[in-house]
Amino acid sequence: AQSVTQPDIHITVSEGASLELRCNYSYGATPYLFWYVQSPGQGLQLLLKYFSGDTLVQGIKGFEAEFKRSQSSFNLRKPSVHWSDAAEYFCAVGAHTDKLIFGTGTRLQVFP
Amino acid sequence: GAVVSQHPSWVICKSGTSVKIECRSLDFQATTMFWYRQFPKQSLMLMATSNEGSKATYEQGVEKDKFLINHASLTLSTLTVTSAHPEDSSFYICSAGGGRDSHRVETQYFGPGTRLLVL
């Protein structure tokens, strides 16, 4: 079955600290992978996406993610977190013509 | 980038009434739009795929007669929650596919969402 797992429901970090949000997927075909961010009461903003090629993907707001096929993972990273990064982060998987399947999300809290 | 709007941003209604939510692609034509539902502290669940000029495709378990979807133009899709009940209270988010390859997931652009509260 197709699924996306985000093992961490809630993560708290100090401002300036590094961040890694985990995402594991199960998908029959070669997947397209996405990370979205959602601020409270808002829609989703695309941070980055992976379709093919270089497995290290750069996104907006200083985020990057690395696709590891052997581990079925697509973890999101940021070297130095800002207070404005506090939000809900969703990993999603899909393929050409398929619907997006979202993970359950990770809520990021940032302390000054 | 492509902009998708939703209206209203929030709505409160009485049980038994119908509520219409609009999803518009502002600067591109979207042959495909998607409607999602999100419960508090949960993920997004796809409700249906809306194709311009044809019937929507509903996901398993979603009541077609309860959630009416119309995609009458390349820039507008509407979701009508008929005879709303408190359990329909949720955050509804649409996304729009742009360009010739609008059915491809990588071209989905999300709206800001509509919060529905049914009393």
Contacts between the chains, C-beta under 8 A, distances in Angstrom:
chain1	res1	chain2	res2	distance
A	32	B	105	5.9
A	32	B	106	5.7
A	36	B	110	7.6
A	41	B	91	8.0
A	41	B	113	7.3
A	41	B	115	6.9
A	42	B	112	5.7
A	42	B	113	6.6
A	43	B	4	7.8
A	43	B	6	7.6
A	43	B	93	5.6
A	43	B	110	4.5
A	43	B	111	5.2
A	43	B	112	4.1
A	43	B	113	4.7
A	44	B	44	7.6
A	44	B	93	7.0
A	44	B	95	7.9
A	44	B	110	4.2
A	45	B	110	7.5
A	46	B	110	7.8
A	49	B	106	6.2
A	51	B	106	6.5
A	90	B	43	6.5
A	90	B	44	7.2
A	94	B	105	3.7
A	94	B	106	7.8
A	95	B	105	7.0
A	96	B	104	5.7
A	96	B	105	7.3
A	97	B	103	5.4
A	97	B	104	6.6
A	97	B	105	7.8
A	98	B	105	6.2
A	99	B	34	7.2
A	99	B	46	5.2
A	99	B	49	7.0
A	99	B	105	7.1
A	100	B	34	7.8
A	100	B	46	7.1
A	100	B	105	5.4
A	100	B	108	6.7
A	102	B	43	4.5
A	102	B	44	4.8
A	102	B	45	7.9
A	103	B	43	6.3
A	104	B	42	6.7
A	104	B	43	4.7
A	105	B	41	7.9
A	105	B	42	7.6
A	105	B	43	5.5
A	107	B	41	7.9
